[in-house]
Amino acid sequence: MIKSLSEFEQATAQAKENPDGFWSKVASEFEWKSPWKKTLDYDFSKPEVKWFVGGKLNITESCLDRHLVTQPNKTAILFEPNDPTEAAQHITYKELHKRVCQTANMLKANDAKKGDRICIYMPMVPELAIAVLACARIGAIHSVVFAGFSATALAARINDASCSMLLTADGGFRGAKTIALKKIADEALASCSTVNCCLVLQRTQQEVQWNPIDKWWHEEIEKVGSDCPATEMDSEDPLFVLYTSGSTGKPKGMVHTCGGYMVYTAYTFKNVFQCQPNDVYWCTADIGWITGHSYIVYGPLANGATTVMFEGVPSYPAFDRFWEVCAKHKITHFYTAPTAIRALEKHPTSLVEKHDLSSLKVLGSVGEPINAEAWHWYDEHVGRHNCPIVDTWWQTETGGILISSLAGVTPQKPTFATLPMPGVQAVLLNNEGDEIEGEGEGILAIKHPWPSIARTIWGDHERYKNVYFSAYPGYYFPGDGALRDAEGNFRITGRVDDVVIVSGHNLGTAPIENAINEHPEVVESAVVGFPHDIKGNALCAYVIVRDMGVDSSTIEKEIREEVAKTIGPIAKPDQILVVSGLPKTRSGKIMRRILRKLAAGEHDQLGDISTLLNPEIVEEIKRQNS
Ligand code: PRX
């Protein structure tokens, strides 16, 4: 573990001078079935990246088996249910190992094999983490789909990866609501021909419809033993696929591989959070997102940490739930999203103050830029000026944290993610693709691969190349803008493409537009983001309808329903404006920059609109907006 600024500087210098030697040393701290022959092979022009080439491993041996010897009775997963009156569960490493092995045997007994894709659509219960690890145990590729996604979105993901199995639950608890997961899964499976087995966990005990491919989890698990040797995987075999939105309608299945992902998530978890053996670490994300994969499951377990899984929401039964859980479990590390902080900041501080948060040592932020107000509120009311805040910048594609301070070790700076991790060569580019030296603002890019970079997009390597490696040849292009201060600290300024981060969720505007266009009355639509107090960004949809005389409130309602049905409730636009046209260039391209300004109410900052095909439409939208 890096313990001082000078050690950090040393590690950064070593990783830059000799990346192979640096990562080789880090990787040797894990369990390998046989060693790698070459540390790194890469060519960004193809693009191709391979780490620990020829190495053989199973990630679960580093996450589970090795702790059986050293700390079998330590809590691995601490589960806090949605309902605060239901007992928390402390699952030890020994027990977790046993349950993962047993679940792995259940998958095998139902014909799952190495290389198969298994879709997981489950609530935040321990069995979700166990299912993920069970897939890894047998070399099946997990594809977790966030349980807030709709049937259409779930089906699209299952079909894209041709999953042969679905793991789901009867339902899930979320605050005061119960989500009918099995019902949504049934609807999805109606259009998924590759799935031949659906294992259903009982969580809510609600009634479900039963189909020929369905099997109860609790019955199947009874039939198998708990001895399951770990399948040998190549370092570059896929570990999982996880979908993220892009600027076309189709979600991108980012493929992460076994060796590099293990090494990098574990290394960054250890150094960013600085967890000590008796600490209790809580990341509030859902395992349906990359944050949950890397920093609830794999990173913490590879380090033998105690990781909390929380089934509920910050507002249930009251807006002090996070703080109540922190006090109850003596949480030392608390990692959440700025949108949650902003939502909680709106409530009286007495809700925080009434709980004993003295156990907290480190706070973290992820998913979107953290604004100054939220940063200071977090620091003052939650951290009581006593906890370093790590603002961690990364992506589904990067697998692990690329830019962040190391808690209490490297300097923090409010609203800045600060310095790149050792081995991450972050640069700023101008529009011509030239590197900007020193202080400045530009496009963020990464020059050299790090071990957990996604290797491809499932089934579409060409798209992977186009999206991430073509705009600025020789660099990985993440799609974010950034500025850098004189000390080299990075501040992420936001997306530079058609992705909007709403409440920390990465939403492509294209799939939302496609959903809106499904409405029979809609001719064309354009969705943009605009600043929002709590969500960071909200969505505004400009919609052209066939008959301008129609009742717009009905259309708005139907559009929201359509979006919820096709993507999920998280993608519902806050604002829908029925307009007679959209500002377009003479070549017919929608001028989103102008729509963004209009949605933000920045009517006097539109720049030159005289070159538009239809400048009069801008005046019309302005009138509607005011
Ligand atoms: O725009 C950046 C923003 O979230 C995007 C990645 O979203 P996703 O793949 O869903 O992963 C989120 C969790 C890692 C980035 O391109 N983002 C993430 N973390 C930060 C951030 N923006 C600013 N500061 C951050 N700390």
Residues whose N, C-alpha, C, O or C-beta is under 5 A from the ligand:
A	BS01	PRX	T244 T291 S365 V366 G367 E368 P369 I370 D391 T392 W393 W394 Q395 T396 E397 P478 D480 I492 R495 G504 N506
